[in-house]
Amino acid sequence: MPIYIKNESSNELLAEIAKDLWDLPTQIKELEIWLLSNPLNLTPSNYIVDIGFSIRDNACGGGAILSPKAMAIMGNLGVKLYLSEYGD
């Protein structure tokens, strides 16, 4: 499931990343790479990042970590993060 990045007001799709990846740790890493590479392309507004993920088999802790730098970028841009869990 790709990560969708949209403008909340217009519903305009700005980016689609991590296509065909369903595990949250990898998706968070891809989102962070995108955020650190592209924040100057966006002006502060209301954005949605929607991550669709599946629970990892045998998951028992650990997992995805979003860095303070990436969270600061999201906060400065006005990004809401949606975590959409999908079953098998």
C-alpha positions as CSV (number, residue, x, y, z in Angstrom):
1,M,0.0,0.0,0.0
2,P,1.5,3.3,-0.9
3,I,1.7,6.3,1.3
4,Y,-0.5,9.0,0.0
5,I,0.4,12.7,0.6
6,K,-2.5,15.0,-0.1
7,N,-3.6,18.6,0.4
8,E,-6.5,18.3,2.8
9,S,-8.3,21.3,1.4
10,S,-8.3,20.5,-2.3
11,N,-7.7,16.7,-1.9
12,E,-4.9,17.1,-4.5
13,L,-2.5,14.1,-4.5
14,L,1.0,15.5,-4.0
15,A,3.0,12.3,-3.8
16,E,2.6,8.6,-3.6
17,I,5.6,6.8,-2.1
18,A,6.5,3.3,-0.8
19,K,4.4,1.6,-3.4
20,D,3.8,-2.2,-2.7
21,L,5.3,-1.9,0.8
22,W,3.0,-3.0,3.6
23,D,5.3,-3.1,6.7
24,L,5.2,0.0,8.8
25,P,8.9,0.3,9.7
26,T,9.9,0.5,6.0
27,Q,7.1,2.9,5.2
28,I,8.1,5.2,8.0
29,K,11.7,5.2,6.8
30,E,10.5,6.0,3.2
31,L,8.3,8.8,4.5
32,E,11.2,10.3,6.5
33,I,13.4,10.2,3.4
34,W,10.7,12.0,1.4
35,L,10.1,14.6,4.1
36,L,13.8,15.4,4.5
37,S,14.2,15.7,0.7
38,N,11.1,17.7,-0.2
39,P,10.0,20.1,2.6
40,L,11.0,23.2,0.6
41,N,8.6,22.2,-2.2
42,L,5.6,22.7,0.1
43,T,4.2,25.8,1.8
44,P,2.6,25.5,5.2
45,S,-1.0,24.4,4.8
46,N,-3.2,21.4,5.8
47,Y,-1.8,18.2,4.5
48,I,-2.6,14.5,5.1
49,V,-0.2,11.7,5.0
50,D,-2.0,8.3,5.0
51,I,0.1,5.2,5.6
52,G,-1.7,1.9,4.9
53,F,0.1,-1.0,6.6
54,S,-0.4,-4.6,7.7
55,I,0.8,-6.0,11.0
56,R,4.0,-7.9,10.6
57,D,3.9,-11.7,11.3
58,N,5.3,-12.5,14.7
59,A,5.6,-8.8,15.6
60,C,6.4,-8.4,19.3
61,G,7.7,-4.9,19.8
62,G,10.1,-2.5,18.2
63,G,9.1,-1.2,14.9
64,A,8.8,2.1,13.2
65,I,10.5,5.3,14.5
66,L,9.9,8.8,13.2
67,S,12.7,11.1,14.0
68,P,12.2,14.5,15.8
69,K,13.4,16.3,12.6
70,A,10.8,14.6,10.5
71,M,8.1,15.3,13.1
72,A,9.2,19.0,13.2
73,I,8.9,19.2,9.4
74,M,5.4,17.7,9.6
75,G,4.4,20.1,12.3
76,N,5.7,23.1,10.5
77,L,3.9,22.2,7.3
78,G,0.6,21.3,9.0
79,V,0.7,17.6,8.3
80,K,-1.8,15.2,9.9
81,L,-0.6,11.6,10.0
82,Y,-3.1,8.8,9.4
83,L,-2.2,5.2,10.2
84,S,-4.6,2.9,8.3
85,E,-4.3,-0.7,9.4
86,Y,-5.3,-3.4,7.0
87,G,-5.8,-7.1,7.7
88,D,-4.4,-10.0,5.6
